[in-house]
Amino acid sequence: MTSTIQDRPAASSARAGTAEGGPFLQASGLHAHYGQSHVLHGVDLTIGRGEAVGLLGRNGMGKTTLIRTLIGQLQATGGTVQVAGRDVTGQAPEQIVRLGIGYVPEGRGVFPNLSVRENLLMAARPGRKGQTDWTFDRVMQTFPRLSERLGNGGGQLSGGEQQMLAIGRALMTNPDLMILDEATEGLAPLVVAEIWRVIGLIRASGIASLVVDRNYRHVLATTDRCVVLEKGRVVLAGESETLAADEAGLHRYLGV
């Protein structure tokens, strides 16, 4: 039986609707398959403009599949996805992300044969409304270590440096929404702390975010709301502060 903690009225809830006409991203009744395997079962997800949302669940519960379906890398077999008020169900990934989505994939996905500078500049563009808040110089200030590696190829960087590059590259698109899939996986503790610091900066800058990470406590501490998946279904959803206090639910669905 699905357990749901309903959102209490709060500032984060109010951000879900704006003068532009509603949330920035809204998925309704989303289904997805890999071949004959039915992975997502009617998932609903809403991300307000400027809102930070966490996506939690054990391994294999559908988190990355949901992200891939939201951005068109995997075609939905049921339901709809709206981005910036437009129905993007069935559209190609490049069409969807052009509406204001920055994506940091699991595994980083940097171009190994391009330099750090080239990885960043090839992604640079104004945002959906022409905003240019995230410039090359601002990314250098945010990630000083990258400024020391500008001539190095992406494949010559450490894992932590590659993750910084992947986040910096996504920010260079000046997105309205950042999706971060396991941004701290496999990194040293000092680098993990740096990544969480930057995730906090992204939230403070007014960019909406969807954060997936195994460290559920950090996710709950740095987001407004969280959604928990089990076997492709939403089993917990609510304000992060409320979910953090639900030890029974966290133990049941995250195994903690």
Stockholm file with secondary structure:
# STOCKHOLM 1.0

chainA/1-256         MTSTIQDRPAASSARAGTAEGGPFLQASGLHAHYGQSHVLHGVDLTIGRGEAVGLLGRNGMGKTTLIRTLIGQLQATGGTVQVAGRDVTGQAPEQIVRLGIGYVPEGRGVFPNLSVRENLLMAARPGRKGQTDWTFDRVMQTFPRLSERLGNGGGQLSGGEQQMLAIGRALMTNPDLMILDEATEGLAPLVVAEIWRVIGLIRASGIASLVVDRNYRHVLATTDRCVVLEKGRVVLAGESETLAADEAGLHRYLGV
#=GR chainA/1-256 SS CCCCCCCCSCHHHHTTCCTTTSCSEEEEEEEEEETTEEEEEEEEEEECTTCEEEEECCTTSSHHHHHHHHTTSSCCSEEEEEETTEECTTCCHHHHHTTTEEEECTTCCCCTTSBHHHHHHTTCCCCTTSCCCSCHHHHHHHCHHHHTCTTSBGGGSCHHHHHHHHHHHHHTTCCSEEEEESTTTTCCHHHHHHHHHHHHHHHHTTCEEEEECSCHHHHHHTCSEEEEEETTEEEEEEEHHHHHTCHHHHHHHHCC
#=GC SS_cons         CCCCCCCCSCHHHHTTCCTTTSCSEEEEEEEEEETTEEEEEEEEEEECTTCEEEEECCTTSSHHHHHHHHTTSSCCSEEEEEETTEECTTCCHHHHHTTTEEEECTTCCCCTTSBHHHHHHTTCCCCTTSCCCSCHHHHHHHCHHHHTCTTSBGGGSCHHHHHHHHHHHHHTTCCSEEEEESTTTTCCHHHHHHHHHHHHHHHHTTCEEEEECSCHHHHHHTCSEEEEEETTEEEEEEEHHHHHTCHHHHHHHHCC
//
